[in-house]
Amino acid sequence: MKKAMRNYIVDAVLGLLFLAQAISGFVLWGCDSVFIFAWHTWLDIHKWVGAALLAAIMVHLILHWRWVVYMARSYFR
């Protein structure tokens, strides 16, 4: 797989997870009753998507680690 395609897939997954996290957070924030799922189901969705988002962020950082190091070195010169 080419590097650009790999980065695109990782970024697309990050975007979808962020969207799911935002939607579940919005539902939890503004709704005390049932909206499609029960409140506790939304809470579980929010927690699991948050864990997946954290894992995807770690993958993103690992894939771009050389760039992070380069930018940090150039910033602190």
N, CA, C and O atoms as a Maestro MAE file, in Angstrom:
{
 s_m_m2io_version
 :::
 2.0.0
}

f_m_ct {
 s_m_title
 :::
 protein
 m_atom[308] {
  # First column is atom index #
  i_m_mmod_type
  r_m_x_coord
  r_m_y_coord
  r_m_z_coord
  i_m_residue_number
  s_m_chain_name
  s_m_pdb_residue_name
  s_m_pdb_atom_name
  i_m_atomic_number
  :::
  1 25 0.852 -1.179 0.000 1 A "MET " " N  " 7
  2 3 0.000 0.000 0.000 1 A "MET " " CA " 6
  3 2 0.896 1.239 0.000 1 A "MET " " C  " 6
  4 15 1.880 1.309 0.736 1 A "MET " " O  " 8
  5 25 0.545 2.194 -0.821 2 A "LYS " " N  " 7
  6 3 1.314 3.425 -0.888 2 A "LYS " " CA " 6
  7 2 1.104 4.254 0.371 2 A "LYS " " C  " 6
  8 15 0.068 4.174 1.031 2 A "LYS " " O  " 8
  9 25 2.114 5.047 0.681 3 A "LYS " " N  " 7
  10 3 2.090 5.862 1.896 3 A "LYS " " CA " 6
  11 2 0.917 6.845 1.898 3 A "LYS " " C  " 6
  12 15 0.269 7.043 2.926 3 A "LYS " " O  " 8
  13 25 0.649 7.453 0.752 4 A "ALA " " N  " 7
  14 3 -0.444 8.428 0.673 4 A "ALA " " CA " 6
  15 2 -1.793 7.758 0.923 4 A "ALA " " C  " 6
  16 15 -2.645 8.328 1.605 4 A "ALA " " O  " 8
  17 25 -1.998 6.569 0.388 5 A "MET " " N  " 7
  18 3 -3.255 5.856 0.597 5 A "MET " " CA " 6
  19 2 -3.397 5.441 2.059 5 A "MET " " C  " 6
  20 15 -4.482 5.544 2.630 5 A "MET " " O  " 8
  21 25 -2.313 4.974 2.662 6 A "ARG " " N  " 7
  22 3 -2.337 4.599 4.075 6 A "ARG " " CA " 6
  23 2 -2.705 5.787 4.948 6 A "ARG " " C  " 6
  24 15 -3.538 5.670 5.847 6 A "ARG " " O  " 8
  25 25 -2.080 6.942 4.680 7 A "ASN " " N  " 7
  26 3 -2.388 8.144 5.446 7 A "ASN " " CA " 6
  27 2 -3.838 8.587 5.236 7 A "ASN " " C  " 6
  28 15 -4.486 9.052 6.173 7 A "ASN " " O  " 8
  29 25 -4.341 8.446 4.021 8 A "TYR " " N  " 7
  30 3 -5.729 8.806 3.734 8 A "TYR " " CA " 6
  31 2 -6.688 7.934 4.531 8 A "TYR " " C  " 6
  32 15 -7.659 8.432 5.101 8 A "TYR " " O  " 8
  33 25 -6.419 6.640 4.572 9 A "ILE " " N  " 7
  34 3 -7.294 5.719 5.308 9 A "ILE " " CA " 6
  35 2 -7.268 6.037 6.795 9 A "ILE " " C  " 6
  36 15 -8.319 6.082 7.434 9 A "ILE " " O  " 8
  37 25 -6.085 6.258 7.353 10 A "VAL " " N  " 7
  38 3 -5.980 6.591 8.776 10 A "VAL " " CA " 6
  39 2 -6.717 7.894 9.070 10 A "VAL " " C  " 6
  40 15 -7.440 7.987 10.062 10 A "VAL " " O  " 8
  41 25 -6.543 8.884 8.231 11 A "ASP " " N  " 7
  42 3 -7.220 10.169 8.446 11 A "ASP " " CA " 6
  43 2 -8.734 10.046 8.283 11 A "ASP " " C  " 6
  44 15 -9.486 10.697 9.008 11 A "ASP " " O  " 8
  45 25 -9.189 9.224 7.344 12 A "ALA " " N  " 7
  46 3 -10.626 9.022 7.168 12 A "ALA " " CA " 6
  47 2 -11.226 8.324 8.389 12 A "ALA " " C  " 6
  48 15 -12.308 8.689 8.848 12 A "ALA " " O  " 8
  49 25 -10.522 7.324 8.911 13 A "VAL " " N  " 7
  50 3 -10.985 6.643 10.124 13 A "VAL " " CA " 6
  51 2 -11.030 7.623 11.291 13 A "VAL " " C  " 6
  52 15 -11.989 7.624 12.062 13 A "VAL " " O  " 8
  53 25 -10.001 8.454 11.426 14 A "LEU " " N  " 7
  54 3 -9.990 9.468 12.484 14 A "LEU " " CA " 6
  55 2 -11.180 10.421 12.343 14 A "LEU " " C  " 6
  56 15 -11.822 10.765 13.336 14 A "LEU " " O  " 8
  57 25 -11.466 10.839 11.138 15 A "GLY " " N  " 7
  58 3 -12.585 11.744 10.908 15 A "GLY " " CA " 6
  59 2 -13.923 11.118 11.262 15 A "GLY " " C  " 6
  60 15 -14.773 11.760 11.879 15 A "GLY " " O  " 8
  61 25 -14.110 9.855 10.866 16 A "LEU " " N  " 7
  62 3 -15.362 9.172 11.179 16 A "LEU " " CA " 6
  63 2 -15.516 8.935 12.684 16 A "LEU " " C  " 6
  64 15 -16.607 9.083 13.234 16 A "LEU " " O  " 8
  65 25 -14.419 8.569 13.339 17 A "LEU " " N  " 7
  66 3 -14.472 8.375 14.788 17 A "LEU " " CA " 6
  67 2 -14.760 9.691 15.508 17 A "LEU " " C  " 6
  68 15 -15.516 9.718 16.479 17 A "LEU " " O  " 8
  69 25 -14.163 10.769 15.035 18 A "PHE " " N  " 7
  70 3 -14.430 12.071 15.633 18 A "PHE " " CA " 6
  71 2 -15.895 12.454 15.474 18 A "PHE " " C  " 6
  72 15 -16.513 12.976 16.402 18 A "PHE " " O  " 8
  73 25 -16.440 12.192 14.297 19 A "LEU " " N  " 7
  74 3 -17.856 12.484 14.054 19 A "LEU " " CA " 6
  75 2 -18.758 11.656 14.971 19 A "LEU " " C  " 6
  76 15 -19.717 12.177 15.540 19 A "LEU " " O  " 8
  77 25 -18.447 10.368 15.113 20 A "ALA " " N  " 7
  78 3 -19.231 9.512 16.003 20 A "ALA " " CA " 6
  79 2 -19.117 9.972 17.450 20 A "ALA " " C  " 6
  80 15 -20.103 9.950 18.188 20 A "ALA " " O  " 8
  81 25 -17.932 10.383 17.856 21 A "GLN " " N  " 7
  82 3 -17.729 10.882 19.213 21 A "GLN " " CA " 6
  83 2 -18.527 12.169 19.441 21 A "GLN " " C  " 6
  84 15 -19.140 12.345 20.494 21 A "GLN " " O  " 8
  85 25 -18.518 13.041 18.478 22 A "ALA " " N  " 7
  86 3 -19.254 14.298 18.599 22 A "ALA " " CA " 6
  87 2 -20.761 14.044 18.664 22 A "ALA " " C  " 6
  88 15 -21.458 14.652 19.477 22 A "ALA " " O  " 8
  89 25 -21.259 13.161 17.825 23 A "ILE " " N  " 7
  90 3 -22.697 12.865 17.822 23 A "ILE " " CA " 6
  91 2 -23.119 12.227 19.142 23 A "ILE " " C  " 6
  92 15 -24.125 12.619 19.732 23 A "ILE " " O  " 8
  93 25 -22.353 11.248 19.600 24 A "SER " " N  " 7
  94 3 -22.728 10.596 20.857 24 A "SER " " CA " 6
  95 2 -22.610 11.565 22.035 24 A "SER " " C  " 6
  96 15 -23.421 11.514 22.961 24 A "SER " " O  " 8
  97 25 -21.626 12.430 22.008 25 A "GLY " " N  " 7
  98 3 -21.496 13.434 23.059 25 A "GLY " " CA " 6
  99 2 -22.639 14.429 23.041 25 A "GLY " " C  " 6
  100 15 -23.133 14.836 24.092 25 A "GLY " " O  " 8
  101 25 -23.056 14.818 21.851 26 A "PHE " " N  " 7
  102 3 -24.185 15.742 21.730 26 A "PHE " " CA " 6
  103 2 -25.472 15.113 22.245 26 A "PHE " " C  " 6
  104 15 -26.256 15.766 22.932 26 A "PHE " " O  " 8
  105 25 -25.688 13.843 21.912 27 A "VAL " " N  " 7
  106 3 -26.891 13.148 22.386 27 A "VAL " " CA " 6
  107 2 -26.857 13.023 23.907 27 A "VAL " " C  " 6
  108 15 -27.871 13.240 24.570 27 A "VAL " " O  " 8
  109 25 -25.696 12.673 24.465 28 A "LEU " " N  " 7
  110 3 -25.587 12.543 25.918 28 A "LEU " " CA " 6
  111 2 -25.764 13.884 26.612 28 A "LEU " " C  " 6
  112 15 -26.328 13.949 27.705 28 A "LEU " " O  " 8
  113 25 -25.296 14.934 25.997 29 A "TRP " " N  " 7
  114 3 -25.355 16.260 26.605 29 A "TRP " " CA " 6
  115 2 -26.773 16.821 26.616 29 A "TRP " " C  " 6
  116 15 -27.184 17.456 27.587 29 A "TRP " " O  " 8
  117 25 -27.509 16.590 25.555 30 A "GLY " " N  " 7
  118 3 -28.787 17.266 25.419 30 A "GLY " " CA " 6
  119 2 -30.021 16.411 25.582 30 A "GLY " " C  " 6
  120 15 -31.134 16.897 25.385 30 A "GLY " " O  " 8
  121 25 -29.854 15.146 25.935 31 A "CYS " " N  " 7
  122 3 -31.032 14.278 25.947 31 A "CYS " " CA " 6
  123 2 -31.025 13.398 27.185 31 A "CYS " " C  " 6
  124 15 -30.113 12.594 27.376 31 A "CYS " " O  " 8
  125 25 -32.037 13.550 28.022 32 A "ASP " " N  " 7
  126 3 -32.165 12.708 29.201 32 A "ASP " " CA " 6
  127 2 -33.039 11.491 28.945 32 A "ASP " " C  " 6
  128 15 -33.079 10.574 29.765 32 A "ASP " " O  " 8
  129 25 -33.724 11.472 27.839 33 A "SER " " N  " 7
  130 3 -34.616 10.355 27.533 33 A "SER " " CA " 6
  131 2 -34.008 9.508 26.416 33 A "SER " " C  " 6
  132 15 -32.833 9.651 26.077 33 A "SER " " O  " 8
  133 25 -34.814 8.641 25.863 34 A "VAL " " N  " 7
  134 3 -34.359 7.721 24.823 34 A "VAL " " CA " 6
  135 2 -34.353 8.428 23.465 34 A "VAL " " C  " 6
  136 15 -35.351 9.029 23.068 34 A "VAL " " O  " 8
  137 25 -33.240 8.353 22.769 35 A "PHE " " N  " 7
  138 3 -33.122 8.837 21.389 35 A "PHE " " CA " 6
  139 2 -32.444 7.732 20.599 35 A "PHE " " C  " 6
  140 15 -31.223 7.586 20.660 35 A "PHE " " O  " 8
  141 25 -33.207 6.964 19.870 36 A "ILE " " N  " 7
  142 3 -32.791 5.777 19.106 36 A "ILE " " CA " 6
  143 2 -32.340 4.661 20.053 36 A "ILE " " C  " 6
  144 15 -32.877 3.555 20.005 36 A "ILE " " O  " 8
  145 25 -31.365 4.944 20.908 37 A "PHE " " N  " 7
  146 3 -30.888 3.978 21.901 37 A "PHE " " CA " 6
  147 2 -31.168 4.526 23.291 37 A "PHE " " C  " 6
  148 15 -31.490 5.703 23.453 37 A "PHE " " O  " 8
  149 25 -31.044 3.671 24.280 38 A "ALA " " N  " 7
  150 3 -31.162 4.114 25.671 38 A "ALA " " CA " 6
  151 2 -29.933 4.949 26.034 38 A "ALA " " C  " 6
  152 15 -28.900 4.869 25.369 38 A "ALA " " O  " 8
  153 25 -30.053 5.743 27.088 39 A "TRP " " N  " 7
  154 3 -28.974 6.639 27.503 39 A "TRP " " CA " 6
  155 2 -27.702 5.866 27.827 39 A "TRP " " C  " 6
  156 15 -26.604 6.300 27.477 39 A "TRP " " O  " 8
  157 25 -27.844 4.722 28.493 40 A "HIS " " N  " 7
  158 3 -26.669 3.926 28.860 40 A "HIS " " CA " 6
  159 2 -25.988 3.334 27.628 40 A "HIS " " C  " 6
  160 15 -24.769 3.158 27.618 40 A "HIS " " O  " 8
  161 25 -26.764 3.027 26.593 41 A "THR " " N  " 7
  162 3 -26.167 2.547 25.349 41 A "THR " " CA " 6
  163 2 -25.360 3.648 24.688 41 A "THR " " C  " 6
  164 15 -24.272 3.399 24.169 41 A "THR " " O  " 8
  165 25 -25.893 4.877 24.703 42 A "TRP " " N  " 7
  166 3 -25.142 6.011 24.154 42 A "TRP " " CA " 6
  167 2 -23.850 6.226 24.937 42 A "TRP " " C  " 6
  168 15 -22.816 6.558 24.358 42 A "TRP " " O  " 8
  169 25 -23.912 6.039 26.243 43 A "LEU " " N  " 7
  170 3 -22.715 6.193 27.076 43 A "LEU " " CA " 6
  171 2 -21.674 5.137 26.710 43 A "LEU " " C  " 6
  172 15 -20.486 5.445 26.605 43 A "LEU " " O  " 8
  173 25 -22.114 3.895 26.515 44 A "ASP " " N  " 7
  174 3 -21.188 2.842 26.089 44 A "ASP " " CA " 6
  175 2 -20.590 3.143 24.727 44 A "ASP " " C  " 6
  176 15 -19.390 2.962 24.520 44 A "ASP " " O  " 8
  177 25 -21.424 3.605 23.790 45 A "ILE " " N  " 7
  178 3 -20.925 3.980 22.465 45 A "ILE " " CA " 6
  179 2 -19.879 5.082 22.593 45 A "ILE " " C  " 6
  180 15 -18.827 5.016 21.957 45 A "ILE " " O  " 8
  181 25 -20.158 6.080 23.402 46 A "HIS " " N  " 7
  182 3 -19.244 7.208 23.587 46 A "HIS " " CA " 6
  183 2 -17.904 6.736 24.149 46 A "HIS " " C  " 6
  184 15 -16.850 7.185 23.700 46 A "HIS " " O  " 8
  185 25 -17.942 5.835 25.125 47 A "LYS " " N  " 7
  186 3 -16.706 5.324 25.732 47 A "LYS " " CA " 6
  187 2 -15.895 4.497 24.743 47 A "LYS " " C  " 6
  188 15 -14.683 4.681 24.640 47 A "LYS " " O  " 8
  189 25 -16.542 3.586 24.011 48 A "TRP " " N  " 7
  190 3 -15.824 2.728 23.078 48 A "TRP " " CA " 6
  191 2 -15.278 3.505 21.877 48 A "TRP " " C  " 6
  192 15 -14.173 3.235 21.407 48 A "TRP " " O  " 8
  193 25 -16.046 4.451 21.395 49 A "VAL " " N  " 7
  194 3 -15.551 5.277 20.295 49 A "VAL " " CA " 6
  195 2 -14.377 6.132 20.774 49 A "VAL " " C  " 6
  196 15 -13.430 6.362 20.022 49 A "VAL " " O  " 8
  197 25 -14.436 6.601 22.016 50 A "GLY " " N  " 7
  198 3 -13.320 7.353 22.578 50 A "GLY " " CA " 6
  199 2 -12.054 6.511 22.650 50 A "GLY " " C  " 6
  200 15 -10.968 7.001 22.341 50 A "GLY " " O  " 8
  201 25 -12.180 5.254 23.052 51 A "ALA " " N  " 7
  202 3 -11.024 4.351 23.099 51 A "ALA " " CA " 6
  203 2 -10.478 4.097 21.692 51 A "ALA " " C  " 6
  204 15 -9.263 4.084 21.492 51 A "ALA " " O  " 8
  205 25 -11.368 3.896 20.723 52 A "ALA " " N  " 7
  206 3 -10.932 3.690 19.336 52 A "ALA " " CA " 6
  207 2 -10.277 4.945 18.777 52 A "ALA " " C  " 6
  208 15 -9.310 4.861 18.020 52 A "ALA " " O  " 8
  209 25 -10.805 6.108 19.150 53 A "LEU " " N  " 7
  210 3 -10.225 7.372 18.699 53 A "LEU " " CA " 6
  211 2 -8.819 7.542 19.259 53 A "LEU " " C  " 6
  212 15 -7.915 7.981 18.548 53 A "LEU " " O  " 8
  213 25 -8.631 7.200 20.516 54 A "LEU " " N  " 7
  214 3 -7.301 7.279 21.128 54 A "LEU " " CA " 6
  215 2 -6.328 6.338 20.422 54 A "LEU " " C  " 6
  216 15 -5.185 6.718 20.168 54 A "LEU " " O  " 8
  217 25 -6.756 5.131 20.106 55 A "ALA " " N  " 7
  218 3 -5.899 4.182 19.390 55 A "ALA " " CA " 6
  219 2 -5.554 4.700 17.994 55 A "ALA " " C  " 6
  220 15 -4.412 4.570 17.553 55 A "ALA " " O  " 8
  221 25 -6.515 5.278 17.304 56 A "ALA " " N  " 7
  222 3 -6.264 5.808 15.961 56 A "ALA " " CA " 6
  223 2 -5.311 7.004 16.009 56 A "ALA " " C  " 6
  224 15 -4.485 7.175 15.112 56 A "ALA " " O  " 8
  225 25 -5.421 7.822 17.043 57 A "ILE " " N  " 7
  226 3 -4.496 8.950 17.205 57 A "ILE " " CA " 6
  227 2 -3.079 8.432 17.428 57 A "ILE " " C  " 6
  228 15 -2.121 8.987 16.891 57 A "ILE " " O  " 8
  229 25 -2.947 7.375 18.216 58 A "MET " " N  " 7
  230 3 -1.620 6.794 18.437 58 A "MET " " CA " 6
  231 2 -1.031 6.254 17.135 58 A "MET " " C  " 6
  232 15 0.154 6.451 16.864 58 A "MET " " O  " 8
  233 25 -1.842 5.580 16.332 59 A "VAL " " N  " 7
  234 3 -1.376 5.089 15.027 59 A "VAL " " CA " 6
  235 2 -0.952 6.261 14.157 59 A "VAL " " C  " 6
  236 15 0.079 6.195 13.488 59 A "VAL " " O  " 8
  237 25 -1.734 7.328 14.161 60 A "HIS " " N  " 7
  238 3 -1.418 8.519 13.372 60 A "HIS " " CA " 6
  239 2 -0.075 9.118 13.804 60 A "HIS " " C  " 6
  240 15 0.750 9.480 12.964 60 A "HIS " " O  " 8
  241 25 0.133 9.216 15.106 61 A "LEU " " N  " 7
  242 3 1.398 9.758 15.600 61 A "LEU " " CA " 6
  243 2 2.584 8.859 15.257 61 A "LEU " " C  " 6
  244 15 3.658 9.354 14.917 61 A "LEU " " O  " 8
  245 25 2.397 7.558 15.343 62 A "ILE " " N  " 7
  246 3 3.473 6.626 14.992 62 A "ILE " " CA " 6
  247 2 3.830 6.762 13.518 62 A "ILE " " C  " 6
  248 15 5.009 6.773 13.163 62 A "ILE " " O  " 8
  249 25 2.826 6.866 12.662 63 A "LEU " " N  " 7
  250 3 3.088 6.981 11.222 63 A "LEU " " CA " 6
  251 2 3.776 8.293 10.862 63 A "LEU " " C  " 6
  252 15 4.498 8.356 9.867 63 A "LEU " " O  " 8
  253 25 3.564 9.335 11.652 64 A "HIS " " N  " 7
  254 3 4.136 10.641 11.347 64 A "HIS " " CA " 6
  255 2 5.233 11.047 12.328 64 A "HIS " " C  " 6
  256 15 5.541 12.231 12.457 64 A "HIS " " O  " 8
  257 25 5.825 10.067 13.022 65 A "TRP " " N  " 7
  258 3 6.777 10.382 14.071 65 A "TRP " " CA " 6
  259 2 7.996 11.147 13.550 65 A "TRP " " C  " 6
  260 15 8.449 12.086 14.205 65 A "TRP " " O  " 8
  261 25 8.533 10.772 12.398 66 A "ARG " " N  " 7
  262 3 9.703 11.489 11.855 66 A "ARG " " CA " 6
  263 2 9.377 12.952 11.602 66 A "ARG " " C  " 6
  264 15 10.211 13.821 11.853 66 A "ARG " " O  " 8
  265 25 8.180 13.237 11.108 67 A "TRP " " N  " 7
  266 3 7.776 14.619 10.871 67 A "TRP " " CA " 6
  267 2 7.665 15.375 12.192 67 A "TRP " " C  " 6
  268 15 8.086 16.529 12.277 67 A "TRP " " O  " 8
  269 25 7.114 14.753 13.209 68 A "VAL " " N  " 7
  270 3 6.981 15.384 14.521 68 A "VAL " " CA " 6
  271 2 8.361 15.732 15.074 68 A "VAL " " C  " 6
  272 15 8.574 16.839 15.568 68 A "VAL " " O  " 8
  273 25 9.290 14.792 14.990 69 A "VAL " " N  " 7
  274 3 10.650 15.033 15.490 69 A "VAL " " CA " 6
  275 2 11.314 16.149 14.687 69 A "VAL " " C  " 6
  276 15 11.949 17.030 15.268 69 A "VAL " " O  " 8
  277 25 11.179 16.124 13.372 70 A "TYR " " N  " 7
  278 3 11.774 17.160 12.525 70 A "TYR " " CA " 6
  279 2 11.230 18.541 12.884 70 A "TYR " " C  " 6
  280 15 12.000 19.492 13.021 70 A "TYR " " O  " 8
  281 25 9.924 18.657 13.035 71 A "MET " " N  " 7
  282 3 9.325 19.946 13.353 71 A "MET " " CA " 6
  283 2 9.741 20.424 14.746 71 A "MET " " C  " 6
  284 15 9.986 21.614 14.944 71 A "MET " " O  " 8
  285 25 9.821 19.510 15.700 72 A "ALA " " N  " 7
  286 3 10.255 19.890 17.050 72 A "ALA " " CA " 6
  287 2 11.693 20.382 17.038 72 A "ALA " " C  " 6
  288 15 12.019 21.366 17.701 72 A "ALA " " O  " 8
  289 25 12.553 19.705 16.287 73 A "ARG " " N  " 7
  290 3 13.951 20.141 16.201 73 A "ARG " " CA " 6
  291 2 14.061 21.502 15.519 73 A "ARG " " C  " 6
  292 15 14.808 22.368 15.975 73 A "ARG " " O  " 8
  293 25 13.331 21.688 14.446 74 A "SER " " N  " 7
  294 3 13.412 22.974 13.743 74 A "SER " " CA " 6
  295 2 12.814 24.102 14.568 74 A "SER " " C  " 6
  296 15 13.239 25.250 14.435 74 A "SER " " O  " 8
  297 25 11.850 23.804 15.408 75 A "TYR " " N  " 7
  298 3 11.221 24.838 16.248 75 A "TYR " " CA " 6
  299 2 12.140 25.271 17.382 75 A "TYR " " C  " 6
  300 15 12.191 26.453 17.722 75 A "TYR " " O  " 8
  301 25 12.864 24.323 17.967 76 A "PHE " " N  " 7
  302 3 13.694 24.637 19.125 76 A "PHE " " CA " 6
  303 2 15.115 25.012 18.781 76 A "PHE " " C  " 6
  304 15 15.949 25.109 19.681 76 A "PHE " " O  " 8
  305 25 15.430 25.227 17.508 77 A "ARG " " N  " 7
  306 3 16.789 25.692 17.127 77 A "ARG " " CA " 6
  307 2 16.949 27.144 17.384 77 A "ARG " " C  " 6
  308 15 18.015 27.703 17.126 77 A "ARG " " O  " 8
  :::
 }
 m_bond[307] {
  # First column is bond index #
  i_m_from
  i_m_to
  i_m_order
  :::
  1 1 2 1
  2 2 3 1
  3 3 4 2
  4 3 5 1
  5 5 6 1
  6 6 7 1
  7 7 8 2
  8 7 9 1
  9 9 10 1
  10 10 11 1
  11 11 12 2
  12 11 13 1
  13 13 14 1
  14 14 15 1
  15 15 16 2
  16 15 17 1
  17 17 18 1
  18 18 19 1
  19 19 20 2
  20 19 21 1
  21 21 22 1
  22 22 23 1
  23 23 24 2
  24 23 25 1
  25 25 26 1
  26 26 27 1
  27 27 28 2
  28 27 29 1
  29 29 30 1
  30 30 31 1
  31 31 32 2
  32 31 33 1
  33 33 34 1
  34 34 35 1
  35 35 36 2
  36 35 37 1
  37 37 38 1
  38 38 39 1
  39 39 40 2
  40 39 41 1
  41 41 42 1
  42 42 43 1
  43 43 44 2
  44 43 45 1
  45 45 46 1
  46 46 47 1
  47 47 48 2
  48 47 49 1
  49 49 50 1
  50 50 51 1
  51 51 52 2
  52 51 53 1
  53 53 54 1
  54 54 55 1
  55 55 56 2
  56 55 57 1
  57 57 58 1
  58 58 59 1
  59 59 60 2
  60 59 61 1
  61 61 62 1
  62 62 63 1
  63 63 64 2
  64 63 65 1
  65 65 66 1
  66 66 67 1
  67 67 68 2
  68 67 69 1
  69 69 70 1
  70 70 71 1
  71 71 72 2
  72 71 73 1
  73 73 74 1
  74 74 75 1
  75 75 76 2
  76 75 77 1
  77 77 78 1
  78 78 79 1
  79 79 80 2
  80 79 81 1
  81 81 82 1
  82 82 83 1
  83 83 84 2
  84 83 85 1
  85 85 86 1
  86 86 87 1
  87 87 88 2
  88 87 89 1
  89 89 90 1
  90 90 91 1
  91 91 92 2
  92 91 93 1
  93 93 94 1
  94 94 95 1
  95 95 96 2
  96 95 97 1
  97 97 98 1
  98 98 99 1
  99 99 100 2
  100 99 101 1
  101 101 102 1
  102 102 103 1
  103 103 104 2
  104 103 105 1
  105 105 106 1
  106 106 107 1
  107 107 108 2
  108 107 109 1
  109 109 110 1
  110 110 111 1
  111 111 112 2
  112 111 113 1
  113 113 114 1
  114 114 115 1
  115 115 116 2
  116 115 117 1
  117 117 118 1
  118 118 119 1
  119 119 120 2
  120 119 121 1
  121 121 122 1
  122 122 123 1
  123 123 124 2
  124 123 125 1
  125 125 126 1
  126 126 127 1
  127 127 128 2
  128 127 129 1
  129 129 130 1
  130 130 131 1
  131 131 132 2
  132 131 133 1
  133 133 134 1
  134 134 135 1
  135 135 136 2
  136 135 137 1
  137 137 138 1
  138 138 139 1
  139 139 140 2
  140 139 141 1
  141 141 142 1
  142 142 143 1
  143 143 144 2
  144 143 145 1
  145 145 146 1
  146 146 147 1
  147 147 148 2
  148 147 149 1
  149 149 150 1
  150 150 151 1
  151 151 152 2
  152 151 153 1
  153 153 154 1
  154 154 155 1
  155 155 156 2
  156 155 157 1
  157 157 158 1
  158 158 159 1
  159 159 160 2
  160 159 161 1
  161 161 162 1
  162 162 163 1
  163 163 164 2
  164 163 165 1
  165 165 166 1
  166 166 167 1
  167 167 168 2
  168 167 169 1
  169 169 170 1
  170 170 171 1
  171 171 172 2
  172 171 173 1
  173 173 174 1
  174 174 175 1
  175 175 176 2
  176 175 177 1
  177 177 178 1
  178 178 179 1
  179 179 180 2
  180 179 181 1
  181 181 182 1
  182 182 183 1
  183 183 184 2
  184 183 185 1
  185 185 186 1
  186 186 187 1
  187 187 188 2
  188 187 189 1
  189 189 190 1
  190 190 191 1
  191 191 192 2
  192 191 193 1
  193 193 194 1
  194 194 195 1
  195 195 196 2
  196 195 197 1
  197 197 198 1
  198 198 199 1
  199 199 200 2
  200 199 201 1
  201 201 202 1
  202 202 203 1
  203 203 204 2
  204 203 205 1
  205 205 206 1
  206 206 207 1
  207 207 208 2
  208 207 209 1
  209 209 210 1
  210 210 211 1
  211 211 212 2
  212 211 213 1
  213 213 214 1
  214 214 215 1
  215 215 216 2
  216 215 217 1
  217 217 218 1
  218 218 219 1
  219 219 220 2
  220 219 221 1
  221 221 222 1
  222 222 223 1
  223 223 224 2
  224 223 225 1
  225 225 226 1
  226 226 227 1
  227 227 228 2
  228 227 229 1
  229 229 230 1
  230 230 231 1
  231 231 232 2
  232 231 233 1
  233 233 234 1
  234 234 235 1
  235 235 236 2
  236 235 237 1
  237 237 238 1
  238 238 239 1
  239 239 240 2
  240 239 241 1
  241 241 242 1
  242 242 243 1
  243 243 244 2
  244 243 245 1
  245 245 246 1
  246 246 247 1
  247 247 248 2
  248 247 249 1
  249 249 250 1
  250 250 251 1
  251 251 252 2
  252 251 253 1
  253 253 254 1
  254 254 255 1
  255 255 256 2
  256 255 257 1
  257 257 258 1
  258 258 259 1
  259 259 260 2
  260 259 261 1
  261 261 262 1
  262 262 263 1
  263 263 264 2
  264 263 265 1
  265 265 266 1
  266 266 267 1
  267 267 268 2
  268 267 269 1
  269 269 270 1
  270 270 271 1
  271 271 272 2
  272 271 273 1
  273 273 274 1
  274 274 275 1
  275 275 276 2
  276 275 277 1
  277 277 278 1
  278 278 279 1
  279 279 280 2
  280 279 281 1
  281 281 282 1
  282 282 283 1
  283 283 284 2
  284 283 285 1
  285 285 286 1
  286 286 287 1
  287 287 288 2
  288 287 289 1
  289 289 290 1
  290 290 291 1
  291 291 292 2
  292 291 293 1
  293 293 294 1
  294 294 295 1
  295 295 296 2
  296 295 297 1
  297 297 298 1
  298 298 299 1
  299 299 300 2
  300 299 301 1
  301 301 302 1
  302 302 303 1
  303 303 304 2
  304 303 305 1
  305 305 306 1
  306 306 307 1
  307 307 308 2
  :::
 }
}
